[in-house]
């Protein structure tokens, strides 16, 4: 099975005040919300492939395969290994230059998690997430405070 996933995190936290006006507080609470900061290699399934860890994010990767890989932008050497790059303009308009592309080539039950623990002041917040899955059998879960969608 060839399962490819694109995850683009456009995390935006908006806090409502007493007048219910919204203020974007993303950069106040979330480190590197659009993955535009520095990156490091979390793991190399193969010498020519990498699972990247964006600055400020914790990566957990399990049940992987040597053909798995991630990429963050079109300047990466593995960029040509991702299909449906025609969606790039749509993705960039929603997320910025860097997006977290994940390709699970042959792995079964591969799991990659990107997480960040944050503490918010009391109030009402909304989290916006943009994701694109290039397979009808692919899934992605967004969890906040133990609530998942």
C-alpha positions as CSV (number, residue, x, y, z in Angstrom):
1,X,0.0,0.0,0.0
2,X,1.3,3.4,-0.9
3,X,0.0,5.9,1.6
4,X,1.0,9.5,1.4
5,X,-0.1,12.3,3.7
6,X,0.3,16.0,3.8
7,X,-0.2,17.7,7.1
8,X,-0.2,21.5,7.2
9,X,-0.5,23.0,10.6
10,X,-1.8,26.5,10.4
11,X,-2.4,26.7,14.1
12,X,-4.1,30.0,15.0
13,X,-5.3,30.6,18.5
14,X,-7.9,33.4,18.8
15,X,-8.9,34.6,22.3
16,X,-12.3,36.3,22.9
17,X,-12.4,39.2,25.3
18,X,-15.3,40.8,27.1
19,X,-16.5,42.3,23.9
20,X,-16.1,39.0,22.0
21,X,-13.6,40.6,19.7
22,X,-11.0,38.2,18.5
23,X,-7.3,38.8,18.8
24,X,-4.7,36.5,17.2
25,X,-2.5,35.2,20.0
26,X,-0.9,32.4,18.1
27,X,2.7,33.7,18.4
28,X,2.2,34.4,22.1
29,X,1.4,30.8,23.0
30,X,2.6,28.5,20.1
31,X,6.2,28.2,19.2
32,X,6.8,28.1,15.4
33,X,3.1,27.5,14.5
34,X,3.7,27.4,10.8
35,X,7.0,25.6,10.8
36,X,8.9,28.6,9.4
37,X,11.6,28.3,12.2
38,X,14.6,26.0,12.2
39,X,14.4,22.2,11.8
40,X,16.4,19.3,12.8
41,X,16.5,15.7,11.8
42,X,14.6,13.6,14.3
43,X,15.3,10.2,12.7
44,X,16.7,8.8,9.4
45,X,14.8,5.8,8.3
46,X,17.4,5.6,5.5
47,X,20.5,7.6,4.7
48,X,18.6,9.6,2.0
49,X,15.4,10.1,4.0
50,X,14.6,12.0,7.2
51,X,11.8,12.6,9.7
52,X,12.1,16.3,10.5
53,X,11.4,18.0,13.8
54,X,10.4,21.6,13.5
55,X,11.7,24.0,16.2
56,X,9.4,24.1,19.2
57,X,7.6,20.8,18.4
58,X,8.0,17.3,19.8
59,X,8.0,14.5,17.3
60,X,7.1,10.9,18.0
61,X,7.5,8.4,15.2
62,X,6.6,4.7,15.5
63,X,6.1,1.6,13.2
64,X,8.1,3.3,10.5
65,X,9.7,1.9,7.4
66,X,12.9,2.7,5.6
67,X,11.0,4.5,2.8
68,X,9.2,6.9,5.0
69,X,10.1,10.6,4.8
70,X,9.0,14.1,5.6
71,X,9.7,17.4,3.9
72,X,8.9,21.0,4.8
73,X,9.3,22.9,1.5
74,X,10.1,22.7,-2.2
75,X,13.8,23.3,-1.6
76,X,14.2,19.9,0.1
77,X,16.0,17.2,-1.8
78,X,13.1,14.7,-1.2
79,X,10.5,17.1,-2.5
80,X,10.2,15.3,-5.8
81,X,9.1,12.1,-4.0
82,X,5.8,13.7,-2.9
83,X,2.8,13.4,-5.2
84,X,0.0,16.0,-5.7
85,X,2.4,18.9,-5.4
86,X,-0.1,20.7,-7.7
87,X,-1.9,21.5,-4.5
88,X,1.1,23.5,-3.3
89,X,-0.3,26.9,-4.1
90,X,-3.5,26.1,-2.2
91,X,-1.5,24.8,0.7
92,X,0.9,27.8,0.8
93,X,-2.1,30.2,0.7
94,X,-3.5,28.5,3.8
95,X,-0.2,27.8,5.7
96,X,2.8,29.7,4.4
97,X,6.0,28.5,2.7
98,X,6.7,25.6,5.1
99,X,4.2,22.8,5.5
100,X,4.8,19.4,7.0
101,X,4.6,16.8,4.3
102,X,4.7,13.2,5.4
103,X,5.1,10.1,3.2
104,X,4.5,6.7,4.5
105,X,5.7,4.4,1.7
106,X,5.2,0.9,2.9
107,X,4.8,1.1,6.6
108,X,1.7,-0.4,8.3
109,X,0.2,1.5,11.1
110,X,2.8,4.2,10.9
111,X,2.2,6.9,13.5
112,X,3.8,10.3,13.5
113,X,2.8,12.8,16.1
114,X,3.8,16.5,16.4
115,X,2.9,18.0,19.7
116,X,3.5,21.1,21.8
117,X,2.4,21.6,25.4
118,X,1.1,25.1,26.0
119,X,-0.7,26.9,28.9
120,X,-3.3,29.4,28.0
121,X,-4.9,32.1,30.1
122,X,-8.6,31.5,30.9
123,X,-10.8,32.4,28.0
124,X,-12.3,31.1,24.8
125,X,-10.0,30.0,21.9
126,X,-10.3,28.6,18.5
127,X,-7.7,26.5,16.7
128,X,-7.6,26.4,12.9
129,X,-6.0,23.5,11.2
130,X,-5.5,22.9,7.5
131,X,-4.8,19.4,6.4
132,X,-4.8,17.6,3.1
133,X,-4.8,13.8,2.8
134,X,-3.8,12.2,-0.5
135,X,-5.4,8.9,0.2
136,X,-8.9,7.7,1.0
137,X,-7.5,5.4,3.7
138,X,-5.3,8.1,5.4
139,X,-6.3,9.7,8.6
140,X,-5.2,12.7,10.7
141,X,-6.2,13.6,14.2
142,X,-6.0,17.0,15.8
143,X,-6.2,16.9,19.6
144,X,-6.5,19.9,22.0
145,X,-6.9,19.4,25.8
146,X,-7.8,15.7,25.4
147,X,-10.5,16.5,22.8
148,X,-9.9,15.0,19.3
149,X,-11.3,15.5,15.9
